[in-house]
Each structure stands twice: as structure tokens, then as C-alpha cells.
Amino acid sequence: MPPLSTEEDIAWLKSTFHPIPKVSLPDDTIEYAIYLLSGTADDSNDSETRLKLRDVQKYVAELQKQWLKGYIWQRQAFSLELRKDDGVSYLRGCVEYGDSIEDEWVIVWLLREITRKFSDAWVKVTDNDGEFLLIEASGTLPSWLEPDVAENRVWINDGQLKIIRPEGKGRSVNKTGEKLSMADARRIILTDRKRLMHSISIEEEAFFRLRNYPGQIRHNMHHALVTIPRKIAFLLQQKTAYISPAIEAFYLRDPISMKALNSSKHLDKMVFPPKDFVTVSAKFPKVAYAQMKSQEFPVPRVFEQSSSSLSDVDANSSYMSGLKLVCGFEMLLTDKQYQDLPAVREMKMLLEDLDSENEKLPTDAEIATWERVQDDEKWLDIDFNDLQKELNGRTGSSSGVKSQDFADKTAQENLRKIVKQFEDFLNDDQAGPDEDNDDLETLMQTMEKELKEKGAYNDIDANLVQNLLESFKAQGGAAGPMGNLMGLMGVNMPRDGGDSSDDDNTPGPSKR
């Protein structure tokens, strides 16, 4: 290859190089870091910094003991590990919170409390959306603070939200292309604190979801009575957090994972066979409980005999909740995809201890001493009148009591915009590829004529119904496109009662 001799050749070579893309966080994940920045540029004493960071970890343990005792995280718990990058020691953590947005805000609250205790602690927190605190406060941000320049500018210190301004004359900056590295941000915090901006209005919007903390933490949990095998009651008594992965396994089930539970051949191989039931009070994260309760779930064949004798409404309610829980635990401990989870390994060790008689199942007398709490489920119900008022832009109620159900101002505005756009689309008679309407209509008429000539057009309705029923049966009683589509149309699909074989491996709705 001849040497590059012209500026055009060099320019072409440069154009072929692209920066390594930044690794983005997985969905539903929050990442955070805590730096100790005392306001001086002397960071040489790293051993002292590490000792202070240990004190931060101890304080976090005290906070969790005081406010998060018994708290159930949906996926991963809050943690802090000591790290050192570019010669700087700091604390870091990364938590996958799943569908529980409240877990994310519990973490933000913990981080803010840390900065209130340690005035030299500076916290940076992001999720897969980036600087999500700015998203919460999007309506109050200055014009220059755009997403492409926001990275490393947003910090929590002394319980306050602080933003690094661009170089310029204070508030006169309207736009900036200045991007900050982490090293730049730390240098500014240490040596140029005049560039730090603290806005009360931005802070109130960014921390709006924390207005009821720490009291809100206990309201993130729900207690309900469930009828479950004694083995599962034993596991939950050992560690209530086992309930989260079990419900997630149930919620994310598919016909393949349910296949064994729809065959009586699996009964002798079950980890939690349907026998020796006890009714206990279980603690759930509210999100997990809503996920479990919202699922239409026909009784699997292996449980039909145990459920046939129940007639009382309350018993059925606790039994059906327990049934879903049992299926979740069964899939969790038998499905290969879950075997590497720490919770699964722990439960298997506990069950092995039971088999070796190192542990004993709780007796009826012991279970009678356990708390028997059942919380009200009204929070599961949506008042559609209040929802309509929110969509129409009217807040409050006729009684003068301010509603808190839709208090997030950004969410209100976004929801109204979505509804407005959808209504505009529905009311737009001209929407669609108008220029193709005539050609499309001609094509459809030609196809209809050919189908009629071949005798196929007359059977299209029967073919459609047959395909719909086959699609519904293939769901195996789980959520799926056919069931969801029929549900939206207000159609309750019948359960499959035509198959007389109880032991076949064909997934489908229960015969009950």
C-alpha cells in the first residue's frame, strides 16, 4: 500500500475510525457511585479516603437496619462495593430493579441520606435512561442543559441536587457544547465550586417521588393470606425475599415451563407436591403481588384434585394466590434457566437440610404463633373517574381532597399528550396512505373474486375461528397474544374441555 501523501488521504483514513460506543446499562437498572470530595485538590492520601468510605458503608448498614428491615427487593438488593479507578477510591453499586420503580427510588433516598450524613460525599446516579433525575425535572431545566451535554453534571451533595454549569457568565448561557468527563467533574467540584448550580425548583421536581420517604417504604409491601405446602411456608419463614424470584418465574412463565404441571405424570417428581397445605400470611412487594393477582390462571391438572373440595370464597382466594405461588416456586427450582440464581441455590440447600433432618418443618402449633396479617387490596382498584379527570387536566375531587394517585406532574403531562395524539389520529379521516387506496381496493376485489371462484372464500370465517382457537389452546393457560386480543374485545374464551386424555403433554387450558 502506497504511503498517504495527501491531506485527502489522511482525512479519508480518519473518517474510517469510529469511537468505541459507550456501554449502556441494561433495561431497568440503576447505577450509582459515591466519591469523597472535600473541596481541596489533595487526593494523595488514599488510605484515609478508603477508611472514610468504610464509614459510609457502616452508616448504610445502619440505615438499612432501621428502615429496610424485612424489605423485599424485586430483583437485586442495594449494595456498595469499594472500587479504585484512575487512582481514585470510591463506592459503586449497580442494581437491577425489574418492574419495581419504587426500588429505584428507595435507592435514590438512601443515597441522598448518605450525603446528608457525610457533607463531603458526592453521589452520581443514572439508569438506562441516563440522567433520570433531570427527566423528572424536565419542565424546569435551563435551556442549555440538553441530554448530550448532561453527562457527569448532575450530583447529589448535602441532600441537595447540584448541577455543574458550563463555562460562561452564569445564567446568561443559552447553549453549550461542553461535555464533561468524570475527571473534569471531580476537578470542578474540588477547585471551582462557583460553577455549581442549586435550583430549588429543579430539586423539588427531581425529588418529587421522595416526598413521602422514608414512611413510603413500608407502603411498598403487601401482606396476604396464602394456602401453600408446608415446605414453602418453611422457606418463606427462613427468608421472605424468596417470594420475589418465585413470582417472577410465575409471571414470566410460558407453555413449555407449564407443560409438566399440566400432566399428572409429573406429580411424583414435584419438589412441592399438592399436599400438606397450611394457610399463612406472606409478605409481597406490591408490584409482585399485582403481577400475581392480575394473571388469569386455570388450575393445572396436578392441582385439580386438591382444589375440588374448596367452596368458600375466602378459602378459594387464599388458595388461588397460594396456587400461583406454588407454581412459581416449582418452576423456579426445576427450570434450568434459574439454577444459577443465589436464591435457588440457598433454597436447595435448605431443602437438603430437611431431607437430612438437619432442619424440621414447622408444626401446626408453631404456625399458629406466626403473624396472620391480611392487608386491604383497594390499592389494586383504579378509579376511572379520577383517571378521566387527570386525562382532561382537572385535578382534585369534589370533596376537596387532593388525589395523590397521579401526582407526578411529568407523568400527567406525558399521559395527556399520548391520549391527545391518539385521539387526533382516530379522528383523522385522512390518516393513512391515501394515494394507494384505489389500488389497494382494486387488488382486494380481484383477490376476493379469485377466492370465490376457487370455493375458498366461503370457508374463510370457519378457518379464522379454527385458527384462533388453536392459537388460544397453544398458550396453555398462560398470557399470550390470542388471549390478550380476545380480552381487549371483551370476549371470554372457553376453556378446552374436549380432550379426554389427562396425561398427554399437549399444553392447553385446564379442563376445570
TARA-V451074 format. One record per backbone hydrogen bond with DSSP energy under -1.0 kcal/mol. NH is the residue of the N-H (numbers start at 0). CO is the residue of the C=O. If there is no record, write none. Layout:
NH_CO ; NH_CO
//
This chain:
9_5 ; 10_6 ; 11_7 ; 12_8 ; 13_9 ; 14_10 ; 16_13 ; 29_94 ; 30_125 ; 31_92 ; 32_123 ; 33_90 ; 34_121 ; 36_119 ; 42_40 ; 45_43 ; 48_44 ; 49_45 ; 50_46 ; 51_47 ; 52_48 ; 53_49 ; 54_50 ; 55_51 ; 56_52 ; 57_53 ; 58_54 ; 59_55 ; 60_56 ; 61_57 ; 62_58 ; 63_59 ; 64_60 ; 65_61 ; 66_62 ; 67_63 ; 70_67 ; 75_95 ; 80_91 ; 82_89 ; 84_87 ; 87_84 ; 89_82 ; 90_33 ; 91_80 ; 92_31 ; 94_29 ; 96_27 ; 97_27 ; 99_96 ; 100_98 ; 104_100 ; 105_101 ; 106_102 ; 107_103 ; 108_104 ; 109_105 ; 110_106 ; 111_107 ; 112_108 ; 113_109 ; 114_110 ; 115_111 ; 116_112 ; 117_113 ; 120_117 ; 121_34 ; 122_155 ; 123_32 ; 125_30 ; 126_129 ; 129_126 ; 131_129 ; 133_130 ; 134_130 ; 135_131 ; 136_132 ; 137_134 ; 139_136 ; 144_141 ; 145_143 ; 148_145 ; 152_149 ; 154_161 ; 155_122 ; 156_159 ; 159_156 ; 161_154 ; 162_196 ; 163_152 ; 164_194 ; 169_167 ; 171_168 ; 172_169 ; 184_180 ; 185_181 ; 186_182 ; 187_183 ; 188_184 ; 189_185 ; 190_186 ; 191_187 ; 194_191 ; 195_192 ; 196_162 ; 202_198 ; 203_199 ; 204_200 ; 205_201 ; 206_202 ; 207_204 ; 209_206 ; 210_207 ; 212_209 ; 215_211 ; 216_213 ; 219_216 ; 220_217 ; 221_283 ; 223_281 ; 225_279 ; 226_317 ; 227_277 ; 229_275 ; 232_228 ; 233_229 ; 234_230 ; 235_231 ; 236_232 ; 237_233 ; 238_234 ; 241_238 ; 242_239 ; 243_240 ; 245_241 ; 246_242 ; 247_243 ; 248_244 ; 249_245 ; 250_246 ; 251_247 ; 252_249 ; 257_253 ; 262_259 ; 265_262 ; 266_263 ; 268_265 ; 274_272 ; 277_227 ; 279_225 ; 281_223 ; 283_221 ; 285_219 ; 288_284 ; 289_285 ; 290_286 ; 291_287 ; 292_288 ; 293_289 ; 301_260 ; 302_299 ; 306_302 ; 307_303 ; 309_306 ; 315_311 ; 316_312 ; 317_313 ; 318_314 ; 319_315 ; 320_316 ; 321_317 ; 322_318 ; 323_319 ; 324_320 ; 325_321 ; 326_322 ; 327_323 ; 328_324 ; 329_325 ; 330_326 ; 331_327 ; 332_328 ; 334_330 ; 337_334 ; 338_335 ; 340_337 ; 344_340 ; 345_341 ; 346_342 ; 347_343 ; 348_344 ; 349_345 ; 350_346 ; 351_347 ; 352_348 ; 353_349 ; 354_350 ; 355_351 ; 356_353 ; 357_352 ; 358_352 ; 366_362 ; 367_363 ; 368_365 ; 369_366 ; 374_222 ; 379_376 ; 380_377 ; 386_382 ; 387_383 ; 388_384 ; 389_385 ; 390_386 ; 391_387 ; 393_388 ; 399_396 ; 406_403 ; 411_407 ; 412_408 ; 413_409 ; 414_410 ; 415_411 ; 416_412 ; 417_413 ; 418_414 ; 419_415 ; 420_416 ; 421_417 ; 422_418 ; 423_419 ; 424_420 ; 425_421 ; 426_422 ; 428_426 ; 430_427 ; 433_431 ; 435_432 ; 436_433 ; 439_435 ; 440_436 ; 441_437 ; 442_438 ; 443_439 ; 444_440 ; 445_441 ; 446_442 ; 447_443 ; 448_444 ; 449_445 ; 450_446 ; 451_447 ; 452_448 ; 453_449 ; 455_450 ; 456_450 ; 458_455 ; 459_456 ; 462_458 ; 463_459 ; 464_460 ; 465_461 ; 466_462 ; 467_463 ; 468_464 ; 469_465 ; 470_466 ; 471_467 ; 472_468 ; 473_469 ; 475_472 ; 477_474 ; 483_479 ; 484_480 ; 485_481 ; 486_482 ; 487_483 ; 488_484 ; 489_486 ; 490_485
//
